Amino acid sequence: MASEHHISHQFDAELEAIKSRVLAMGGIVERQIEDAVVAIIDADSQRAEEVVAREKQVNGLEVAVDDEATKILVKRQPAASDLRLVLIITKAVRDLERIGDEAKKIAKLALKLTEEGPAPRGYFELRHIGAAVSEMLHDALDAFTRLDVDAALEVVRRDKTVDQEYRSATRELVTYMMEDPRSISRVMNIMWALRSLERIGDHSRNIAEYVFYLVKGQDLRHVGLENIESTVKSWK
Amino acid sequence: MASEHHISHQFDAELEAIKSRVLAMGGIVERQIEDAVVAIIDADSQRAEEVVAREKQVNGLEVAVDDEATKILVKRQPAASDLRLVLIITKAVRDLERIGDEAKKIAKLALKLTEEGPAPRGYFELRHIGAAVSEMLHDALDAFTRLDVDAALEVVRRDKTVDQEYRSATRELVTYMMEDPRSISRVMNIMWALRSLERIGDHSRNIAEYVFYLVKGQDLRHVGLENIESTVKSWK
């Protein structure tokens, strides 16, 4: 991550350390998503249990990073871009923790499906949207590391595609349930899992949007894709 | 809200001002939940449109409070409990914004239901859980204002009840859909609305948990109700 030269090398080291922790947390969370989706697709209850158990670790990392951030603020009283970075880090770990939470929910749905038997539909959509949002998270963290505004914009764009795919998958599954009402309970598990993936996409988008704020100090949350696109263009 | 005596009266005034803004935002969001639920129950599309339109205001408040908090950090470099307060405020407005987002989703489901015709079931549960989470939010903000640990604990307890009621409502609606598959699409709208209400309960619980951190500096997120109860007891 680009960083200004500080008088205190110690401070630089502290900032690097907290950033690394966020990225490590991101790596774990990314794997949580992938494992949770595979647990559903392979009806692998052991893998699902592992995801559920590992969520505690993710929660612990959020608390630890938050604590570290507070200490840096007290000790260093950073200004300008360093302050922005520390504040954004406390926001980003919140999003990562929420993603971890959604992954755990998906793992629990995997456990329900191994009990109730497989759903007759929805696995293709689950695999596809699962891969898309896990890539979004990966790219958002990458954009965050490299302070890459274009890569961040790309993640925001992809969130729109994921939302469309999610809606179309949901519609299809509702139609299927009407044709085969006995499958409703099992298909609903897939529906909830898709919903969680869609949320993971939203949180990944949040992380991407923080990059705009870090790089330019401009808060582009809530302004919509078109406004983000024209603002990023105006920076060139 | 209790506050220490500061050498700078100006600083006190700034903290009071930002707290008032958070509470004002909370008030708007509370009304958004209530209006969204009533919009579904009364099939009132005008009210639903108002909720959707008002969400922008909520988003704007989040950005404004965040901005204000950053300015305070730069200008005042607060320590100890003041720093905790400012950091928690940036977290709390995030939860309020997410609640506003869920309220908007409920309002959009109200619009779908006015098109598709009323669902045959689920209104009772919606009204009940809607009232419960809107009260939870109200009480969480109240606990936040008065730094009332016991009131905060009560909100955390109620979140558990809401989760149980949500699960039982969902089970019942799934059973109903199997009996009457033609109603699936309409009942699903109620299911998604209930899901949003359950999330609103989670966010209200988050706000309540911040009170423990503000009052005692102890981060009791993710530790579970029993541990929170015994920790709060140990403070007496």
Boltz contact constraints between the chains, C-beta under 6 A:
constraints:
  - contact:
      token1: [A, 59]
      token2: [B, 222]
      max_distance: 6.0
  - contact:
      token1: [A, 63]
      token2: [B, 219]
      max_distance: 6.0
  - contact:
      token1: [A, 74]
      token2: [B, 79]
      max_distance: 6.0
  - contact:
      token1: [A, 77]
      token2: [B, 77]
      max_distance: 6.0
  - contact:
      token1: [A, 79]
      token2: [B, 74]
      max_distance: 6.0
  - contact:
      token1: [A, 174]
      token2: [B, 184]
      max_distance: 6.0
  - contact:
      token1: [A, 174]
      token2: [B, 185]
      max_distance: 6.0
  - contact:
      token1: [A, 174]
      token2: [B, 188]
      max_distance: 6.0
  - contact:
      token1: [A, 177]
      token2: [B, 184]
      max_distance: 6.0
  - contact:
      token1: [A, 178]
      token2: [B, 181]
      max_distance: 6.0
  - contact:
      token1: [A, 178]
      token2: [B, 184]
      max_distance: 6.0
  - contact:
      token1: [A, 181]
      token2: [B, 178]
      max_distance: 6.0
  - contact:
      token1: [A, 181]
      token2: [B, 181]
      max_distance: 6.0
  - contact:
      token1: [A, 184]
      token2: [B, 174]
      max_distance: 6.0
  - contact:
      token1: [A, 184]
      token2: [B, 177]
      max_distance: 6.0
  - contact:
      token1: [A, 184]
      token2: [B, 178]
      max_distance: 6.0
  - contact:
      token1: [A, 185]
      token2: [B, 174]
      max_distance: 6.0
  - contact:
      token1: [A, 188]
      token2: [B, 174]
      max_distance: 6.0
  - contact:
      token1: [A, 219]
      token2: [B, 63]
      max_distance: 6.0
  - contact:
      token1: [A, 222]
      token2: [B, 59]
      max_distance: 6.0
